[in-house]
C-alpha cells in the first residue's frame, strides 16, 4: 500500500457527517446526495477505461461512506436518547433535598481556593445511573483517598456547563468505599504517588506526579498558568506525548535486541496497560489506541500507513463515544497529529520547520475557538522543551523508584528551564477573538476531503488553505468590531457576577469584571476590545472584582475608579500591586467623566451602613447617552437604595442591583428610577436563587421589560437616534481548560 493512500478517510467523513446531522435522516440524505455526486464526479474525472472491476472499485468508497454515515446517525440517536433519559431522571430529583451520589474514583482532590474539587467520569444519583461527568466540591479538606475505589457523598445536585455538580458542606456527608485490588495498575499508580509525596518537596513531587503518573491535580495555579501562556501545557501532564516517548523507548530497546516480534507484542500490552495505570484520561486513551492499532497491524502482518492509522484511531474513538467530537482535547490531538502527517511530512527539506508551522496553522483556530487564547510560537517552544520534559520524565521515573535528593534537584533545575522558556514565549500570548463555528466546520470537512481525495503537496496545501479560513474570519471579525457605529451597553454573561462594557466609537468603559479571567477576557477579545479607557470597580466582592487584576495585567487600562469605602481584601491588594500599570482613583460623590458620547455621573454614599457594608458601598453610576440614561447599581441593597432615593436617578435602562436578590429593588427605589428596560446579571442555576421571584414580579407590575444573562446570554443595548434596541446574543462557548 502506498503511504499516500488513506482508505479510512471517507468512512471517517461519513461517520462525522452522521453525527453532525444530529440523528436527522432528512439532513443525512441531503448530505449523502451531495457527497455521492461529488465522489462520482471525482471518480469519473480520474477514471481509466471502463470495466466492471473499475466501476466496482470506484463504488466501494461510496458504499463505505454511506455505511458509516448510517452508523453515525444511529450513534447520534443513541446519544440523544441517553441524554433525554438522563434529563428526565434528573427532573424527578427534588432540587430542594440532598441527593446521595456514588462515583468511581479515577483522580485525586484538587485545591480550588477554599474548596476542593474531585471529578468523576460517571456517577449514580439516588441509584439512577448517569453517564455524564460529575464535579464534587467539598467546603473542607477531605481525607486522603489512598486506595479507595468509590466516593459516596450527599449534597445538592445541580446541572452545570461541564455536566453535573454536587456541593458537600460537611465531612460527615462524605465517605469512601471499597478498595482497589493490589493487582490493579491504578493501585500501583496511587502507591507511587504516595511515596513521592512522602519523600519529595511539594512542588517537585507535584511535577513528578503530573509528568510521570498523570496526576496533575496538585499542580499550583502558577505552574499551570506559566505553561499555558507559553502554549506548552500539553507537555506538563502525562499525556499522549509521554505515552509516545515510553512506547518508542520500549520498541527501540527490543528491536536493538533483535526481537521485533516481542517489540510488537510489548507495544500491544503497553497500549492496554497504560490507560489502566494512568487512568482513563482522553489523551492517554487516544495515544494508546494509536499505539495498539500500530502494533496489531504489525502482528497481523497487515501494515498500514501512519496517515491511515490516524483516521482509524479517530473512527474507533468516535464510535466508542461520539460526544468526544465536540471535546477540545480530541480536536487538538488529532489536528496536531494530522498537521505533522499530512502537511509537515510532505516537505522533505527543513522538515522540522514545516512541522512547527503546520502545527501552528492547524491548532491555532481550535485553540482560539475553545480557549480564546493563543501563544504564537507555541509549537516552536514545544520543540525546544520536548527534550527538557523528556529529561524530567526520566528523572521523575527514577525518583519514583529511588527518591533521592539529587533527582528532586534535577527536576527543580529542569523545571526552571521550562519556566524561563515559557516566560519568553508568554510575551507572544494573549486572548484573541474566536472564529465562528461555521468556519471551523467548513475547514474541517474541506481538510478531510483533501485527505481522502488528494495526494502529496497538493493535499498539504489544500489543508493549509482550509485551516486559514477560521483564523482569517476571526481576525476580520475582531478588526470589524473594534469600532461601534452607535453607543452600546453590553451586559456580559460572566456567570454569577457583573461585567458591563459601555462603548462609543473606539472608546471603552468597563464596569466590574466578573469573577474569572477565563470568562471576561475572551468576551472582550471577541468584541475587538484591546484597550479600556476607564475601568470602574463598584466594590471588591470576588464576583465583581475577581477578573479585574487580570484585565489590567493583560490589557491596556488607562484608569481605574474604586469606591473610597470598604476597599480591602485580597482583590484590593492585587489591584494595588498593579498600580504601576494603571492610575487608581478614589471616586468622589458627584464626580463626572465624559468618554466619547457617554457621560458618567458617580454616586457614592457618604456613610457606612450597618448591614451589608461592602455591597452598600458600591459605586452607583448614571450613564447619559444622548437623551437616554442607564443606571448601574452594583450590589447596593435596600438600605443604600433608600438613602439614594431622594436623588435624580431616573433611567431608561436599569442594571438590577445585587443580581436580582430580594435584598434589593425595593418599591420606592424602582418608583424613583422608572426604568423601561431592566437587565439582571446572574449565573445559570446559581446557588443563591437569583433572581428572586418578588423582584421579577415588581418589575413586571411596572411594565418593565426584563432581560437576564442566565437565560439570554450577553445582552447588547444599542442607543440609536434616541431609541433603545436590545439584542441578546450567545457567546462563543469557552472551555474550562485541559487538565
N, C-alpha and C positions, 0 to 999 in steps of 0.2 A: 504493500500500500504506500502510495506517495505521501510524504509528510505534509503535502499541501491539502489533501482531501480531508474534509470534516463531515462525514456522513451523518453524525448526530446533530448537526446544526439545525436542519429542518424540523426534526422531531422536537427539539428544544423550542423553536419558534412556535410550533403548533401548540405545545403544552402551555407556554406563556400566554399565547393568544386565547386559549381556552379559559385560563384564569382571569384574564382581563375582561373577557366577555361577561364575567360575573354570573355564570350559570344561565345566561340568556341564549336560547337556541337561535333566536332571530338574529342577534348580533353575530353569533358564531357563523351562521350560514352566510351572512353578508361578507364577513371577513374571509371565510373559506373561498367564496366565489372569486373575490378579488385576487386572493393569493394563488389560487389554481390557475386563473387566467395568466397571471404574471409568470408562474412556473412553466406553463405550457409555451408561452411566448419565448422565454429564455431557452427552453428545450428545443423549440423549432429553429431558433436562430443559430444554435450551435450543433444542430443535428448532422449526422453523417447520412449517407444514402439510406433510405428507409428499409427496414427489415423488421420482422416480427420481434426479434430479440432486442433490436434498438428501441422499438416502441415500448417493449416491456421494461427495459432498463430505465427509460425516461418516465415511465409511470410509477415506478417504485417510490421515488422521493415524494410524489404527490400522495400516494397511499399512506406512507409513513407520517407525512404531515397531518393528514386527515385523522388518522388513528390517534395521534397524540393530542390533536385538537379536541376530540371527543373525550379523551381521558382527562384533559384539563378542565373541561366543562363539568364532568361528573365530580371531580375532586373539589371544584369550586362550590358546587351544590352541596356536597357533604359538609364543607366548612360552614356554609351558610346555615345548614340545618343544625349543626352542632352549636353554633353561636346563638341561634334562636332558642334552642333548648336551654342553654346556659342562662340566657337573659330571662327566660320565663321562670327558671328555677330561682334566680336572684330576686325576681319580682315578688316571689312568695315569701322571701325572708323579711321579717319585720325589722325595719331600719332603726327602730327605737329600742331594740333588745340586743343583748350580747349574742354573738354568734360564736360557736365553737369550731375552730379551724384546725385541721390536721394537714401537715405538708411534709414531704421528704426533705431532708437537709442535704443540700448539694454545696452550699457555700458557707461562709462564716459571717458573723455580725460585722457591720461596717459602721464606724462612728459618723454621725451626721449632726455636728454641733452638740446639743444637749440630749439628743436622742440616738438610738442605734437602729440600724436597718438590716433586715435579713430578707433575701429574695429567694423565692421558690418558683420552679417552672410549672407546677400544678398544685392543686390542693383539693380538700374536701371541706365543705361548709355545712354543718349540721347533717353530715352524712351524704351530702349531694356532691358528686364529682364535678370539678371544673378543670377543663384542660386549658388553663389560662394562667399567666404569671401573677404571682401574689407578692406584695411588699408588706412585710410585718415591721411596724415601728414600735419600739419599746421606749417608754419615757423613763427608763432607769437602765443601769448597766446590767445586762443579762449575764447569767452564769456561763462559763466556758462550755462549748458544745462537746468537746472531747471526741468520743467515738459514737455519739448518739446518732440514731438513724432518722428520727422524725421529731418534729416540733408540734406541740399542741398548745393552742393559745385561745383566749377568749377576749372579745372586744367588738367594736362596731365595724362592720364590713361595708366598704364603700367602693364604688366604681371610680377608677382613675384613668388618666390618659395612657397609662402603661399597663393597664389590666385592673387588678383589684388591690385595695389596701386595707390593712387591719391595724388599728392602733391599740396597743396593750398598755394599760395605765399602771398596773401593779405587778410585782414579782409573783404573787400568788396565782395570777391568771396565765402564767407561762410555765410550761413543763416540757421536758424532753422524754422521748420514749424509744425503746429498742436500742440495739447496739449493732454496729457493723461487724460482720464476720472478720476474723483475722486473715482470711484468705481473700477478702475483698480489696482490690487495688486502691479504692478510695480510703480504706483504713490505713494503708501504707502511707498515702499522701498526708493524712492528718497526723500520723505519728512523727513523720519527718518535720512537719510544721511545728509541732510541739517541741521537738528537740532544738530546732533553730531558735524558737522564741526563748527557750530556757538558757541557751548558751551564747546568743549573739546580741549585740547592741540593737535597740528597737528599730532604727531606721534601716540599718543594713539587713536585719532579719526580715523586715517587711519587703525589701527589694528582692531578697532571695526567694521568699515565698511567692512573689509575683512572677519573677523570671523563670524560676526552676519548677515551681509547683502549681503555677496558675492561680494562686490565691492573692488577688490584688486588693482585697477588702481593707487591708491595714495600711495601705499607702496613704501618705499625707496628701492633703489638697495641694500643697506647694509643689510636691514631686509630680503629681498628675498634671497640674497646670503648666509646669515647665516643659514637659514632653508634648503636651497638646499644642502649646504655642509654637513649638518647633516643628510640628507636623510629624512627630515620630512616636506618638503614643502607642501605636501598634507594636512597637518593639519592646514596650515595657512589661506587658503581661504575657505570660506563656501562651502562645497562640500558634497560628499556622506556620509562622516563620521558625519558631523554635522546634516545632514538630518536624519541619523540613530539615533543619540542622541535624536533629537527632537521627532521623531516618537516613540522611546522607552519610553520616559517620558510620552508622551500623552497616549500611550496604557497602561502602568503600572498604571497611575493615575486613568483611567476609570475602569480598572479591579479591582483596590483596592477598588473602589466604587461599586463593584459588578455589572458592566454594560458592559459585554463582547460584546454584540451586538453593543452598542453605540461605544465601542472601535474600532470595525472593520469598522463601517461606518465613524468614525472620521479619521481613518488611510487612508481610500479611499479619503476622502475630502482633507486631508493633502497632499496626493500624487498628487492631481490635482492642488492644490493652490501653492505648493512650487515652481514649475518652473515658475509660473506666477509672484510670489513675488520676487524670487531671480534673475530670468532671465533664458533664455533657454540655460544655460551652460550645457555642455555634462555630467559632473559628477553629477549635480543635477538631470538631466533628467534620468540618469541611476538608481540612488537611488530611485527616485520617481516611476519609472516603477516597480522596485522590490517590493517596499512597496505596491504599488497599486495592483499588482498581488497577493501578500500575503493576503491582505485584501479581495480582490474579491474571492479568493478561499475559505476563511472562510465564507463570506457572502453567497456564493452559496453552502456551505456545501460540497465542493469538495476539502478538504485539500490535499496538496501535500508536498513533502519534500523540504527543502531549496536547496538541490542539484538540484532537477528538476526545481525549480524556477530560479536558476542560468542560466540554459540552455534556459528556456522560455524567460527570460528577454533579453538574448543575441539575441535570434531569433527575438523578436519583434523589438529591436533597429536596427538590421541589415536590416530587411525588410522595416523599415521606411526610413533609409538612409544607403545604402550599403557601402558608402565611409568611414564610421567610422571604417570599418575593418582595415584600414591602419592607424588609428589615435592612437597616443601613449597613450592618456588618456583612450580610450576604452580598449586597450590591457592590460594596467597596472591595471585598475579597475577590470576586470574580472579575470586576472591572480592572483591578490592578494586575491580576494574573493574565487576563486577556490582553492587556496592553503590552505586556512583555512578550507573549506568544505571537500575537497577530500583527503588532506594529514594530516593536523593538527588534524582534528576531529577523525581520525582513531586511534589515540594514546591516550588512556584514562589517562595513567599516565604521569605526567609532561606535561599536555596539553598546558600550556602557552609557554613552551619552544618549543614544537612541532610546535605551531602556528608561533612563531618567525622564527624558522629555515625554515619552509615551505615557508613562505612569502619571506624570503631572497633568497632561492633557486629559486623560481619561478619568482620573479620580477627582479632579477639580470640580466639575459640575455636581457630582454626587455629594462631595463634602459641603459645597455651598448650599445645596438643597436641604440636607439633613441638619447641618450644624450652623449654617450661615457664616462659617469661619473657615479660613484657608491660610495655610502657610506656604507662601511662594518659595519654591526650592525645597519643599519637604522631602521630595523623592531624592534629591541630591544629598540632603542631610541623612536620609536613611542609608544611602550607600556608604557615607562616611562613618556612621555609627554602627552599622551591622557588625564589623569585626570587633568593635568595643563591646557590644551587647553579647556577642558570641563568647568573648573572653569572660564576661560577667556570668554567662550561663555555665561555663566550665568551672569557674571559681566557686560559683554557688552550689553546683552539684557536688564538688569536692567538700564544701563546707557542710553539706547535709550528712556526708559520711564521716568527715573529720572536722569538727567545729573548732578549728584553730584560729587564734587571733590574727595571724598573718593573712588568712583568707578573707576575714572580715575587713582587714585593712585594704586588701586588694580591691574588694567590692567598693569600698568607700572612694578609693582613688579613681577607679573606672567610672563610677557614677559622677564624680567631679568633672571628668572629661565630657560626659554626656550633658551635664548641666551647662558647661561652657559652650558647647556646640549648639545646644538648643537655645541658649540665650542669644547667640549670634543670629540664629535663624528667626527668632521671635520678632526681630525688627521688621521682617517682611510678612508678618502675620497680622490678621485682624478680622473684623466682621465685615461681610460684604453682602450684597443683595443676592437672594436665591433665584435660580432660574425657574420659569413656570413649569408646572408638572407636564403640560402637553409637550414642551420642547424636549424634556427628558425621554418621554415615551417615543417620540419620533426618532430621537438619536439612538435609543436602544434597539428599536426594530430595524432601523437603517443599518446599524452595525452588525446585528445578527444576520441580516440579509446579505451583507457584504461577506461575512464569514462563510455563508452557505454557497454563494454564487461566484465569488471572485477568488483570485489566487495572487500570491506574491505581493509585490509592492502596490499593485492596483488595489488589493484588498486593504493593505495598511493605510494607504492614502484615503480610501473611502471611509474607513473607520475614523481616521483623524478628522476629516472634514465633518463627519456626522457629529462627533463629540464637541466640535466648535459651536454647534448650534445652540445648546443650552447656555454655555458660557457667554456667547455673544449676546443672547437675549437678556441675560442677567445684567450685563454691562449696559446695554441700551436702556433697559428699564430703569436702572439706577440713575443714569445721566438725565433721563427724561423727567424723573421725579424730584430732582434737586430744587426745582422751582415750581411753586404752586401758582396757578393763574389767579385764584381768589383766596382770600383769607380763610383758613381752615383750622378747626379744633379737632384733634384726633384723640379719642379716649382709647388707649392701647389695652389690649387684652393681655395682661401680665399675671393672670390668675388672681389670687386673693391679695389684692393690693391696688395702688393707684399709680398711674403714669399717664400724663396728659401732655400732648405736644400742640402748641399754638404756632401756626405758620403764616407768614406773609411774604410772598415772593421767595427770596432765598434766606430770609431771616427766620430763626427758630427759637422758641422758648419751651423749655422742658419743666413741667411742674410735677414733682415727685418722680420716682424711678422704679417703683415696684420692689419686689423682694429679691429678684435673682437676675444676675448679669445675663444669663443664658436666655431669659425671656425678653429683656428690654433691648439689648444692643442689636440682636438680629432684626427686630421690627423697625428700629431706626434705620438700619442699613437697607432694608427692603424699600424704605421710603426715600432713599437717597440722601439721608441726613448724616453728614460727617462733622458738622460744626454746630454748636449750641451757643447762641448769643447770650442767653440768660437761663440759668437753671434756678428753680425755686424749690426748696425743701420745706414743705409745710410743717412737718415735725419729724422727730427722729425714730419713730417706730420702724421696725425692720421691713414691714410691707410697703413702706413709702421710701425708706432710706437705703434699703439693702443693696440696690444696684447703683446708687449714686456715686460711690467711690470708683467703681469700675467705669462708669460713664466719663468721669473726669480723667481717669488714667488712660482710657483707650480712645477718647475723642478730644476735640478742642473745645473747651468750655471757657468762655470769656469771664463769666462772673457767676457766683453762687449766692443766692439770698437764703438766709436761715432765720428762724424765729429767735428773738432775743431771750425767750423763756424756755426753760427745760431742755437746753441744748447740751446734752450729756449722754454718756454711754459709749458703747463700742463703736457704733457707726459715726457718732460725732467725733470721736478720737481719730478714726480713719480719715475723715474729711479734713480735720486739722492737719494731719500729716501730709495731705496733698495740697496744702495752702500755697506751695511754691508753683503749682500748676494752674491755679485759678485764684481770682480775688474773691475772698469770702466777706460778705457784707451782712451785718445785723440789720434786719428790716425795722423801720420805724412806722408807727401807726400813721396812716395817711400818705405814705410815700408813693410817688408815681414814677412811671417809666414808660416811654413810648418806643416801640421797636417796630419798624415798618408801619403797617396800618393798625397795629394793636396798641392800645393804651391800657396799661396796668395801674390799678389803684389798690394798695395793700391796706388791709385792716388787721390790726394786732391788738388783742385785749391788753389793757394796762394793769391787769391783776392776775394772780394765780388762784385758780379755782380749787376748792377743797376736794372735789371729786374729778377723776379722770384728768389729772393735771396736764399730762403730755398731749392727749387728744384735744383738750380745750385750749392749749397753747398754739394750735395750728394757725398758720397764716391763712387768712381768707382773702382771696383775690377777686376783684371785679375786672374783667377784661372787656373793654369797649372796642367794638369794631364797627365803625360807621354808626348807624342808628341802633345797632343791636348790642346787647350786653350778655356776658356769660359770668356766672358766679361759681367760683371754685372754692369749696368749703373745707378741704382737708378732712379731718376726722372730728370736727367740733361736735360736742354733744349738747343736750338741751340747756345746760347752764350757760354755755357760751352763746348758743342761739338766742336765748332770752336777752342776754347782755347786748347782742348786736342788733336786736330787733327794732331799736329806735333809729337806726341808720338807713340811709338810702341804698338798699341792696336789691332794688328792682332788677330783674334779669329775665331775658327771654329763655336762656339756657341755664339749667341748674345741674351742677355735679352734686348728686345727693350725698349728704355727709355720712361718713363712717360706714360706707358700703351698704347703706340701707338698713343699718341697725335700728332697733326700736328705741335705742337710747337717744336718737336724733330725729330730725324732721318733725318738730312739734308744730302744732297748728298755727300759732302766732307767727312763727318764722316763715312757714310756707305762704301765709297770707301777706307778709311783707314782700317776699320775693316775687310772687305771682308769675311763676315760670310757665312757658308754653311747652318746653321740651325738658325732660329730665333724663339724666344718664346715671346709672348705677354701675360702679366698677366692683366686681366681686368674682370669686373663683367658682368654677363649676363644682357642684356638690360639696361646697365648703363646709367645714365642721361647725361653723357658727350660725348656720341657718339664715345667712344673709341672702337676699334682702328679706326683711320681716314683712309678714302679710299686712300688718297695720300700716306700715309706710306705703306699701303699694296701694292700699285702699284709700289712704289720704290723698295720694297723688291722683288716683282715678276720680275721686269725688270732685276734684278741682278741674277736671278735664285736661290734665297734663299727659301728654304722650310720653311714655316711659320706655327707655331702651336699656338693655343690660348686657355687659360684656360676657357674662357666663352663658348667655343664650345667643347673642348676636355677634360675638367676636369683637374685634376692634370697630370703633364707631367713628366715622368721619362726619363732622358737622361743617358744612360749607356755607359761608355767608356771601351771597351774590346779589347785588342790586337791592340790598335791604331785605332779601328773602332768606329763609333758613332751609337748607336741604340736608337731610340726614341720610347717610348711606352706610349701612353695616357691611363689614367685609370679613371674611375668614382668612386669617393669615396663613402663610406657608407653614406647614407643621414643622415643629422644632424637635429633633430627637434629643433625648436626655443625655446621650453620650454612650460610648462603648466602654464597658468595664469587664 
